[in-house]
Amino acid sequence: MKTNVSTLLREFPKVRQAALAGEEVIISTREGDLRLTAVASNGESILGSRKERIRFADDRLDEPTLPENEWKPSL
């Protein structure tokens, strides 16, 4: 989406929705073009006061936890 500063100020909700949807927003100014992007949220806002006590882990639950040579299946 291409826009200018006047349109950005007038139609900010529309431009913001485009940025949040992942669309590239280019704002044309006299000095040059600017790119508006959205930062993905990590979910901390819904944790509230408990966010200090909760740790996030990058556990890959769909992959084996043991190396191939240590895995000994048996029935």
Kinemage of the C-alpha trace (Angstrom):
@kinemage 1
@onewidth
@group {chain A} dominant
@subgroup {mainchain}
@vectorlist {calphas} color= white
{ca met a 1} P 0.000 0.000 0.000
{ca lys a 2} L 1.345 3.431 -0.910
{ca thr a 3} L 0.211 6.505 0.961
{ca asn a 4} L 1.350 9.984 1.919
{ca val a 5} L 1.494 11.748 5.290
{ca ser a 6} L -1.867 13.516 4.866
{ca thr a 7} L -3.654 10.275 4.042
{ca leu a 8} L -1.849 8.515 6.878
{ca leu a 9} L -3.178 11.047 9.373
{ca arg a 10} L -6.697 11.064 7.902
{ca glu a 11} L -7.097 7.321 7.428
{ca phe a 12} L -4.819 5.908 10.107
{ca pro a 13} L -7.106 2.964 11.073
{ca lys a 14} L -7.114 1.743 7.466
{ca val a 15} L -3.325 2.073 7.145
{ca arg a 16} L -2.782 0.418 10.533
{ca gln a 17} L -4.966 -2.558 9.547
{ca ala a 18} L -2.955 -2.982 6.356
{ca ala a 19} L 0.314 -3.002 8.320
{ca leu a 20} L -1.062 -5.456 10.895
{ca ala a 21} L -2.210 -7.744 8.067
{ca gly a 22} L 1.401 -7.962 6.883
{ca glu a 23} L 1.022 -5.668 3.899
{ca glu a 24} L 3.969 -3.430 3.101
{ca val a 25} L 2.993 0.216 3.705
{ca ile a 26} L 5.139 2.879 2.024
{ca ile a 27} L 4.646 6.471 3.189
{ca ser a 28} L 5.890 9.069 0.708
{ca thr a 29} L 7.319 12.247 2.250
{ca arg a 30} L 9.272 15.195 0.876
{ca glu a 31} L 12.480 13.848 2.388
{ca gly a 32} L 12.010 10.297 1.125
{ca asp a 33} L 9.920 7.181 1.535
{ca leu a 34} L 9.241 5.511 4.878
{ca arg a 35} L 8.215 1.905 5.460
{ca leu a 36} L 5.626 1.080 8.120
{ca thr a 37} L 5.715 -2.451 9.529
{ca ala a 38} L 4.065 -4.189 12.462
{ca val a 39} L 5.959 -6.036 15.189
{ca ala a 40} L 4.483 -9.423 16.026
{ca ser a 41} L 3.167 -9.634 19.573
{ca asn a 42} L 4.535 -12.331 21.850
{ca gly a 43} L 1.431 -12.708 24.034
{ca glu a 44} L 2.824 -10.978 27.131
{ca ser a 45} L -0.058 -8.526 27.277
{ca ile a 46} L -2.521 -11.288 28.201
{ca leu a 47} L -0.325 -12.573 31.030
{ca gly a 48} L -0.752 -9.481 33.190
{ca ser a 49} L 0.864 -9.687 36.612
{ca arg a 50} L 1.912 -13.342 36.065
{ca lys a 51} L 4.349 -12.567 33.233
{ca glu a 52} L 7.289 -12.477 35.696
{ca arg a 53} L 6.609 -16.066 36.778
{ca ile a 54} L 6.027 -17.695 33.390
{ca arg a 55} L 8.963 -18.753 31.246
{ca phe a 56} L 8.669 -19.429 27.551
{ca ala a 57} L 10.581 -22.380 26.139
{ca asp a 58} L 11.236 -23.311 22.560
{ca asp a 59} L 10.383 -26.966 23.064
{ca arg a 60} L 10.023 -28.825 19.827
{ca leu a 61} L 7.387 -31.358 20.767
{ca asp a 62} L 7.105 -32.720 17.257
{ca glu a 63} L 10.754 -33.846 17.121
{ca pro a 64} L 12.538 -36.673 18.982
{ca thr a 65} L 14.090 -35.696 22.304
{ca leu a 66} L 16.891 -38.261 22.190
{ca pro a 67} L 19.667 -38.501 19.628
{ca glu a 68} L 19.247 -41.269 17.041
{ca asn a 69} L 21.996 -43.471 18.567
{ca glu a 70} L 20.390 -43.452 22.063
{ca trp a 71} L 16.926 -44.381 20.913
{ca lys a 72} L 16.391 -48.115 21.393
{ca pro a 73} L 12.812 -49.102 20.627
{ca ser a 74} L 11.546 -52.347 22.108
{ca leu a 75} L 8.289 -54.154 22.516
